[in-house]
Amino acid sequence: MTAPGTPAPASGPAPETAPAGADVPALRVNDLTVRFAGLTALDAVSFTVEPGSVHAVIGPNGAGKSTTFNVLSGVYRATSGSVRFGDEELTGLAPHAIASLGVARTFQNIALSPYTTVADSLMLGRHRLTRTGYLAAGLRLPRAAREAARHRERVREIAEFTGLEPYLDQPAGSLPYGLQKLVELGRALCMEPRLLLLDEPVAGMTADERRRTASLIAGVREGLGISIVLVEHDMGMVMRLADAVTVLDFGRRIADGTPDEVQRDPAVVRAYLGQEAASA
Ligand SMILES: Nc1ncnc2c1ncn2[C@@H]1O[C@H](COP(=O)(O)OP(=O)(O)OP(=O)(O)O)[C@@H](O)[C@H]1O
């Protein structure tokens, strides 16, 4: 068994889903602007997340990364601009409607119920996929029992994929921080997303946990072919994992390209040097 505090490697087979990249449309963010009482948090930001890619959104503190995530997941309303996932316009939709289109997110801070077991926490991710109504489930109809068994099997597969299988019966809150972050990721995967929004997935993790989580995310992209939008401060991880990077600074897009391209971009270097100077 893995040492406590260390997420197990993604050793299990990729859970069975549609073939890689199938049915995953592009996410097109176009001229997105968000204002809060006089403050422009996002100023006409555009970028495209290609199907099946890992797309990082980076930038110094206050650049607008979380605001971008909150618009993509329906928590904030855009002041103007559009976010299209395939043919669907996401701006204006409520978070549950966006989730039902196959957009799952994790949060920067742990958002798990501490007393709920890992198995039940993962099962919560299956909620939108549950067809049987409460009445049929309450009456224990065979159809409901069959569906529940299918969901449990899927949860077990995803637990195996993420390395969470040994912890399924433990309360989520009893696990070390790194594993709790992994439960959040597992729960998002249980939604069978087509687009996964990961908000600082390795924040607060040890170097070893970071490395293992990065390989799990790479495994998700390769095994499931879904698109991943990643907000992350760990630059090494971004540069290793991302296919494309959008850089924000003061709410504006200052660069967009491959990790290599943005790393060499003078505007990006200036923005990060400015941050270092400010915190020195
Ligand atoms: N709900 C809100 N009300 C008012 N201002 C907000 C709100 N959310 C974000 N802001 C402001 O918008 C700007 C962008 O913030 P945001 O949290 O998106 O940046 P960030 O890039 O995620 O920063 P960090 O890396 O520090 O998390 C900041 O000036 C922030 O204070």
The ligand as a Gaussian input file, in Angstrom:
#p B3LYP/6-31G(d) Opt

LIG

0 1
 N      -16.043000      38.369000      -6.683000
 C      -15.185000      39.358000      -6.884000
 N      -15.502000      40.650000      -6.549000
 C      -14.638000      41.651000      -6.763000
 N      -13.424000      41.501000      -7.314000
 C      -13.041000      40.251000      -7.648000
 C      -13.897000      39.126000      -7.466000
 N      -13.240000      38.013000      -7.903000
 C      -12.044000      38.434000      -8.337000
 N      -11.924000      39.787000      -8.186000
 C      -10.776000      40.603000      -8.584000
 O      -10.488000      40.307000      -9.938000
 C       -9.075000      40.295000     -10.154000
 C       -8.679000      38.938000     -10.696000
 O       -8.790000      37.989000      -9.644000
 P       -8.620000      36.433000      -9.827000
 O       -8.937000      35.794000      -8.515000
 O       -9.348000      35.993000     -11.027000
 O       -7.041000      36.331000     -10.106000
 P       -6.110000      35.055000     -10.104000
 O       -5.264000      35.161000     -11.319000
 O       -6.915000      33.824000      -9.951000
 O       -5.234000      35.301000      -8.812000
 P       -4.533000      34.240000      -7.791000
 O       -3.387000      33.641000      -8.540000
 O       -4.043000      35.140000      -6.687000
 O       -5.563000      33.247000      -7.363000
 C       -8.421000      40.628000      -8.821000
 O       -8.136000      42.008000      -8.798000
 C       -9.491000      40.270000      -7.810000
 O       -9.375000      41.041000      -6.639000

